[in-house]
Amino acid sequence: MRTLIFRTVAPYLSSLMVLFSVFVLLRGHNEPGGGFIGGLIAASAFAIYGIACGVSPVRRAMYFHPMALSAAGLLMGSVAGLLSIFAGVPFMTGLWVTVPFFTEELKLSTVLLFDIGVYFVVVGAISSIALALEEREVE
């Protein structure tokens, strides 16, 4: 299904989907969304781009190997849990820190770090599977 229209629209659609996935990721716990759903949206964007343009352009666009993204996400999620132990509270307890950001205060949490880790695990794992299936289909 590599029609001219699909090949033309796919890069723009994929870019919008990745941007929307980051929005869903950051919206996270206050409203529906988070790392898992955002990761699925981003992995779907890479799959659409792969179907339209082939696997090698997707691998170039991702920059890092998909399994390296998964490993980095797993490390981030583990660090988010271990930070609470070092703070003397139960494992995976959310911790917040306030950072001055220009004239505002930015509240960062281990919950956000965990969500970003989940995002990377899902993007890496699903993209790796999708790219392997697409490579196999071409042969």
N, C-alpha and C positions, 0 to 999 in steps of 0.2 A: 504494500500500500504506500508506495512512494510517489504519489502524484505531485505535480508541480505546486498546486495550492497547499498541500500538506507540508511539503518541504519548505515553502516560503513562510507559512504561518507558524510552524513548530518552534523556531528559535524565539520568536516573540512571546508565544504562549508559554513556553518553558520558563522564560525570564519572569513573566508575570506570576506564574505558579510558584517559583522559588521565592519571590518577594512576598507573596501571600502566605507562604509557609512560615517565613520569618515573622510575619505579623501574628499568625496563629500561635507560634511558639512564644512570643513575648506577651501575648494576651493572657496565656497560661491559666493560673489558678483563680484569678478573679472572675473569669467568665469561661465558657466552654472553650477548650483548646489545650495547648500544651505541646510538649516535646514529641509525643507519639503521633498525634494527628498532623502536626507540622512536618514531621519526618516523612510520613506517608505521602503528603502532598508534594514535598520536594523530590522524593524517589519517583513518584508518578511523572513529575516534570522531566526528570532525566530519562525515564523510560520512553516517554513521548518523543523526546529529542533523539533518542537512539533509534526508535522505529523510523523516524523521518529521515535522519541523516546518516545513520550507521553508528557502529559502536566506537570506532576510533575517534570521531569528533567528541563524543561524550566523555571518553577517557581523557582527552586533552582539556575539555572544559572543567572536569572535576578537579584537576591538578593533583590531588592526592588519590592514592589507590582507595577504593571503597572500603576494604577491610582495615586499612589504616585509620579511616574515619571511625569505623566501629570500635577499634581498639582505643582510640583517643576518647571517644564518648564513654566507653566503659570505665576508663581511668577517671574521667571527670565525675561520673556518678559515684564511683567508689570514694574519691576524695571528698565529695559533698557529704557522704555518710561519715567518713572518718573524722572530719573536722568537728563534728558534734561530740565525738568521744574525747577529743583533746580539750574541748570546752567543759567537760565534766557532766554532760547531759546524755540521755539515752541515744543510741545509734539512730541516725536519720532524723534527728530533731532539727527543725529549721532554725538557723541562726541569721541574724540581720546585722548589717553594718551600714552606717550612714556616711557617705562620701560627699564632700563639697564639690559641686559642679557648677562653675561660674557663679550665678546668684542663687541657685537652687541647691537643694540637698537631694542626692540620689541614693535611694535605699536599695542595697544589693543583698541577696540572700543565698544561702546554700540551696534553697529550693530551686532558684533560677539556675544555679550551676548543675543541679541534678537534671532539670528539664532540658538544658542544652546538651548534657551527656546523652540523655535518651534520644534526643533529636539526631545526634550524630550516629548513635548505634543503629537507629532505624534507617536513616539515609544510607549508611554504609552497607548494611546487610541486605536491604531490599534492592538497592542499586547493583550490588554485586551479583545477586541472583538474576535480576533482569538482564544485566549485560551478558552474563554467561549464557542465558537462554537465547538472547538475540544473536550471539556469536555462533551458537550451535545451529540455529535456524538457517543462517546464511550458508553454512557448509553443506 
